Amino acid sequence: MPPSRLAVLGGTGQQGRGLAQRFARAGFPVIVGSRAPDRAAALVAGWPDGARPIATADYGAAIERATVVVLAVPFESVGRLLDDRRQQFRADALVVDVTVPVTFGQGGPALAEVPEGSAAQHIRARLPAHARLAATFKTVPAHLLGDIERPLDCDEFVCGDSAEARTEAAALVQAIAGLRPIDVGPLARARAIEHVTLLAIAINRRHRIADARFKVIGL
Ligand SMILES: NC(=O)c1ccc[n+]([C@@H]2O[C@H](COP(=O)([O-])OP(=O)(O)OC[C@H]3O[C@@H](n4cnc5c(N)ncnc54)[C@H](OP(=O)(O)O)[C@@H]3O)[C@@H](O)[C@H]2O)c1
């Protein structure tokens, strides 16, 4: 089966760029979704050979064209984005939530309270019922992801609203060289994953590094 057509919304950003480039390298037809597709087209023209998307598009057009939609936009903007475009998801869409509701206040980085429990559950509440949702790529650091010649060599946690969504998302994680998917169960586990990202940020700051990441021992 040919690889899914995969849209990365926010593919011009730190996390989205690394994902878009690495998926393109893995052979996926990638669409970079952007609020400003022309500006995004100029940007991706400078990406390395073999890591460029097949197209850039506005968020609505990217959602309509993709069987996998990766949400790599700031958490604060994702609710509005979905409220405006929920009708545009294809019947077979798998949505992949990458967002982490981190705030950087005076007391240092923290997780914002989310009424639904986690960013992923906030997104679930705004997606059409037919769209399947998984959360992953929340802990792999953008700094490393975006340096596509460097191996990742770490695990990536996957949770989802069905076994099918988790299996499909795990296959996407596996498709990126050096990443191993770890299925952690239902979507409600997303908050725990988001806390792990916060921990990575804290480790980075304390130890003055930029690419703290995780491996599960014993699996
Ligand atoms: N940075 C990390 O290490 C990391 C790690 C794990 C998860 N994440 C998550 O990944 C997501 C993106 O983070 P990032 O660091 O890549 O952010 P970023 O560099 O600011 O990029 C996000 C992209 O989203 C789009 N965007 C920005 N503001 C928006 C708005 N108000 N409405 C709609 N789209 C907007 C922009 O693309 P256009 O201007 O082209 O539309 C931007 O390039 C966040 O939810 C973050 O929590 C980040």
The ligand as an SDF file (V2000), in Angstrom:
LIG
                    3D

 48 52  0  0  0  0  0  0  0  0999 V2000
    9.2760   22.7540   20.2490 N   0  0  0  0  0  0  0  0  0  0  0  0
    9.3180   21.5400   20.8040 C   0  0  0  0  0  0  0  0  0  0  0  0
   10.3890   21.0240   21.2240 O   0  0  0  0  0  0  0  0  0  0  0  0
    8.0450   20.7180   20.9070 C   0  0  0  0  0  0  0  0  0  0  0  0
    8.1460   19.4030   21.3790 C   0  0  0  0  0  0  0  0  0  0  0  0
    6.9860   18.6500   21.4730 C   0  0  0  0  0  0  0  0  0  0  0  0
    5.7660   19.1900   21.1210 C   0  0  0  0  0  0  0  0  0  0  0  0
    5.7090   20.4780   20.6830 N   0  0  0  0  0  0  0  0  0  0  0  0
    4.3990   21.0360   20.3380 C   0  0  0  0  0  0  0  0  0  0  0  0
    4.3780   21.2780   18.9380 O   0  0  0  0  0  0  0  0  0  0  0  0
    3.5190   22.3970   18.6730 C   0  0  0  0  0  0  0  0  0  0  0  0
    4.2970   23.4100   17.8420 C   0  0  0  0  0  0  0  0  0  0  0  0
    5.3640   23.8680   18.6300 O   0  0  0  0  0  0  0  0  0  0  0  0
    6.5800   24.6380   17.9560 P   0  0  0  0  0  0  0  0  0  0  0  0
    7.6140   24.7660   18.9830 O   0  0  0  0  0  0  0  0  0  0  0  0
    6.9010   23.9840   16.6630 O   0  0  0  0  0  0  0  0  0  0  0  0
    5.8760   26.0580   17.6690 O   0  0  0  0  0  0  0  0  0  0  0  0
    6.2430   27.1330   16.5610 P   0  0  0  0  0  0  0  0  0  0  0  0
    7.6740   27.0360   16.1850 O   0  0  0  0  0  0  0  0  0  0  0  0
    5.6650   28.4130   17.0440 O   0  0  0  0  0  0  0  0  0  0  0  0
    5.4540   26.6540   15.2600 O   0  0  0  0  0  0  0  0  0  0  0  0
    4.1140   26.4100   15.2060 C   0  0  0  0  0  0  0  0  0  0  0  0
    3.5730   26.6980   13.8120 C   0  0  0  0  0  0  0  0  0  0  0  0
    2.1690   26.7970   13.9930 O   0  0  0  0  0  0  0  0  0  0  0  0
    1.6630   27.8800   13.2400 C   0  0  0  0  0  0  0  0  0  0  0  0
    1.0290   28.8430   14.1510 N   0  0  0  0  0  0  0  0  0  0  0  0
    1.6170   29.7210   14.9900 C   0  0  0  0  0  0  0  0  0  0  0  0
    0.6950   30.4590   15.6410 N   0  0  0  0  0  0  0  0  0  0  0  0
   -0.4810   30.0190   15.2140 C   0  0  0  0  0  0  0  0  0  0  0  0
   -1.8180   30.3950   15.4980 C   0  0  0  0  0  0  0  0  0  0  0  0
   -2.1070   31.3490   16.3820 N   0  0  0  0  0  0  0  0  0  0  0  0
   -2.8080   29.7530   14.8540 N   0  0  0  0  0  0  0  0  0  0  0  0
   -2.5380   28.7780   13.9740 C   0  0  0  0  0  0  0  0  0  0  0  0
   -1.2800   28.3820   13.6510 N   0  0  0  0  0  0  0  0  0  0  0  0
   -0.2720   29.0020   14.2680 C   0  0  0  0  0  0  0  0  0  0  0  0
    2.7960   28.5680   12.5340 C   0  0  0  0  0  0  0  0  0  0  0  0
    2.7720   28.1740   11.1700 O   0  0  0  0  0  0  0  0  0  0  0  0
    2.2380   29.1740   10.0150 P   0  0  0  0  0  0  0  0  0  0  0  0
    2.6760   30.5510   10.4070 O   0  0  0  0  0  0  0  0  0  0  0  0
    2.9400   28.6470    8.7970 O   0  0  0  0  0  0  0  0  0  0  0  0
    0.7650   28.9950    9.9780 O   0  0  0  0  0  0  0  0  0  0  0  0
    4.0340   28.0230   13.2290 C   0  0  0  0  0  0  0  0  0  0  0  0
    5.1010   27.8330   12.3280 O   0  0  0  0  0  0  0  0  0  0  0  0
    3.0880   22.9730   20.0220 C   0  0  0  0  0  0  0  0  0  0  0  0
    1.7980   22.5700   20.3440 O   0  0  0  0  0  0  0  0  0  0  0  0
    4.1160   22.3800   20.9890 C   0  0  0  0  0  0  0  0  0  0  0  0
    3.5900   22.2180   22.2900 O   0  0  0  0  0  0  0  0  0  0  0  0
    6.8230   21.2560   20.5420 C   0  0  0  0  0  0  0  0  0  0  0  0
  1  2  1  0
  2  3  2  0
  2  4  1  0
  4  5  1  0
  4 48  2  0
  5  6  2  0
  6  7  1  0
  7  8  2  0
  8  9  1  0
  8 48  1  0
  9 10  1  0
  9 46  1  0
 10 11  1  0
 11 12  1  0
 11 44  1  0
 12 13  1  0
 13 14  1  0
 14 15  2  0
 14 16  1  0
 14 17  1  0
 17 18  1  0
 18 19  2  0
 18 20  1  0
 18 21  1  0
 21 22  1  0
 22 23  1  0
 23 24  1  0
 23 42  1  0
 24 25  1  0
 25 26  1  0
 25 36  1  0
 26 27  1  0
 26 35  1  0
 27 28  2  0
 28 29  1  0
 29 30  1  0
 29 35  2  0
 30 31  1  0
 30 32  2  0
 32 33  1  0
 33 34  2  0
 34 35  1  0
 36 37  1  0
 36 42  1  0
 37 38  1  0
 38 39  2  0
 38 40  1  0
 38 41  1  0
 42 43  1  0
 44 45  1  0
 44 46  1  0
 46 47  1  0
M  CHG  2   8   1  16  -1
M  END
$$$$
